[in-house]
Amino acid sequence: MSTVPDRIKAAQSAEGDELWLAIKTQHPDALENASLNRHLTDDMALYIAKNKNTTAETLGFLAGDVRFREVYRVKLAIAKNPKTPQRVALSLIKYLRIFDLADLTRNRRIPSIFRQKVELVITEKVPALPEGVKIAIAKRACADLVITLMERSDQQVIDACLESPILTEEHIRPLVLLPRTKPGLIKSIAEHPKWSLRYSIKYALLRNAYTPMKQVEKFIEGMKVSDLQDLYDDPRVPSVTKPFIYRELKERDATLKSAPEEVYELQGDEDEDSEGQGGEF
């Protein structure tokens, strides 16, 4: 029975089962020797490319080996290996399929610089991508890329993005507060069965002028008095929303933190005794 040193040496010239035996020692030297072996097969190269013990030098050599230039799975495995030198990994991006690139953006094992470059490459492609491809990417990509898709796509893609399990309130709330966010996206978030129930999202939506008034009224009913008072004093809250906040505070017998702004009668409001509270409904 051969020893590990024997197998490391054999990796230089062995073939078939003997070469596999040497490779599966997973010793870095055996993997390096095997990568230089002229009997190395595609499956063997894939095994080496995926192995956590493979050195950066060996991965770099495999990436440039003409024998595996057309072997896609080997290129992808090298790109996924966290030990692959950055320059090598970046050079492989142009060969990878869009869905595999999307998967890479969520792979926390690879360096963040590489993931960011992949995100940038996909972002640049977004305008030209078919709708179906965008929807598929939304199910596989990182949160930042899903947000980008929502901002630059139509309704069907937005709907798919909002279902992404990777999104959290910390991703959605800042999007609601961004002035550049499109009205259609705000409406989709405000009417979404999941996001429209999250308190922090509702609070943010009440500060957005594009939130449908039907949802505004619904959100106000479920807000804490202290938050309604803060919203009423917040200059970012649309003026058309403030009468609804004012009415809700009145119905709860709550006071305002500051002098009330001029408010106007709301349709269906029968309370006419409000002159002493700073305005008329």
Residue pairs with C-beta under 8 A, 6 or more apart in sequence:
2 10
2 21
4 25
4 27
4 30
7 21
7 22
7 25
7 27
7 30
8 22
8 25
8 27
8 29
8 30
8 33
9 33
10 18
10 19
10 21
10 22
11 19
11 22
11 23
11 29
11 30
11 31
11 33
11 34
11 37
12 33
12 36
12 37
13 37
13 39
14 21
14 22
14 37
14 39
15 37
15 39
16 39
19 34
19 37
19 39
19 40
19 44
20 44
22 30
22 33
22 34
23 30
23 31
23 34
23 44
23 47
23 48
24 47
26 51
26 53
27 53
28 53
28 54
28 55
28 58
31 48
31 51
31 53
31 54
31 55
31 58
32 54
32 55
32 57
32 58
34 40
34 44
34 48
35 45
35 48
35 58
35 61
35 62
35 65
36 61
40 67
42 68
42 71
42 73
42 74
45 62
45 65
45 67
45 68
45 71
45 74
46 71
46 73
46 74
46 77
48 54
48 58
48 62
49 59
49 62
49 74
49 77
49 78
49 81
50 77
50 80
50 81
51 81
52 81
52 83
54 81
54 83
55 83
56 83
56 84
56 85
59 78
59 81
59 83
59 84
59 85
59 88
60 84
60 85
60 88
62 68
62 74
62 78
63 75
63 78
63 84
63 88
63 91
63 92
64 88
68 74
68 75
72 95
72 97
75 92
75 95
75 96
76 96
76 100
78 84
78 88
78 89
78 92
79 89
79 92
79 93
79 96
79 104
79 110
80 104
80 107
80 109
80 110
81 110
82 109
82 110
82 111
86 111
86 113
86 114
89 110
89 111
89 114
90 114
90 117
93 101
93 117
93 118
93 121
96 104
98 122
98 125
98 129
98 133
98 137
99 136
99 137
99 140
101 118
101 121
101 122
102 122
102 136
102 137
102 140
102 141
102 145
103 140
104 110
104 114
104 115
104 118
105 115
105 118
105 119
105 122
105 141
105 142
105 144
105 145
106 140
106 141
106 142
106 166
107 115
115 142
119 142
119 144
119 145
122 137
122 141
122 145
123 145
123 148
126 134
126 148
126 149
126 152
126 153
127 152
129 137
131 153
131 154
131 156
131 157
134 149
134 153
134 157
134 160
135 156
135 157
135 160
137 145
137 149
138 146
138 149
138 157
138 160
138 161
138 163
138 164
139 160
139 164
141 149
142 166
143 164
143 166
143 167
143 168
143 171
146 161
146 164
146 166
146 167
146 171
147 161
147 171
147 175
149 157
149 161
150 157
150 158
150 161
150 162
150 175
150 185
151 175
151 180
151 181
151 182
151 185
153 161
155 184
155 188
158 184
158 185
158 188
159 188
161 167
162 188
162 189
162 192
162 194
162 195
169 195
169 198
169 200
169 201
172 189
172 195
172 198
172 201
173 200
173 201
173 204
175 181
175 185
175 189
176 186
176 189
176 201
176 204
176 205
176 207
176 208
177 204
177 207
177 208
181 208
181 210
183 210
186 205
186 208
186 210
186 211
187 210
187 211
187 212
189 195
189 196
189 201
189 205
190 196
190 205
190 211
190 212
190 215
191 212
191 215
195 201
196 202
196 205
196 215
196 219
199 222
202 219
202 222
202 223
203 223
203 227
203 231
205 211
205 215
205 216
205 219
206 216
206 219
206 220
206 223
206 231
206 237
206 241
206 245
207 231
207 234
207 236
207 237
207 238
208 238
209 238
209 240
211 219
211 241
213 240
213 241
213 244
216 241
216 244
217 244
220 228
220 244
220 245
220 248
221 248
223 231
223 248
225 249
225 252
225 254
228 245
228 248
228 249
228 254
229 249
229 254
229 255
229 256
229 257
230 257
231 237
231 241
231 245
232 242
232 245
232 246
232 249
232 256
232 257
232 260
232 261
233 256
233 257
233 258
237 245
239 261
242 261
242 263
243 263
243 264
243 266
243 281
244 266
246 256
246 260
246 263
246 279
246 281
247 266
247 269
247 271
247 281
249 255
249 256
250 271
250 274
250 277
256 278
259 278
260 277
260 278
260 279
261 278
261 279
262 279
263 278
263 279
263 280
263 281
264 279
264 280
264 281
265 280
265 281
266 281
269 281
271 281
272 280
272 281
274 280
274 281
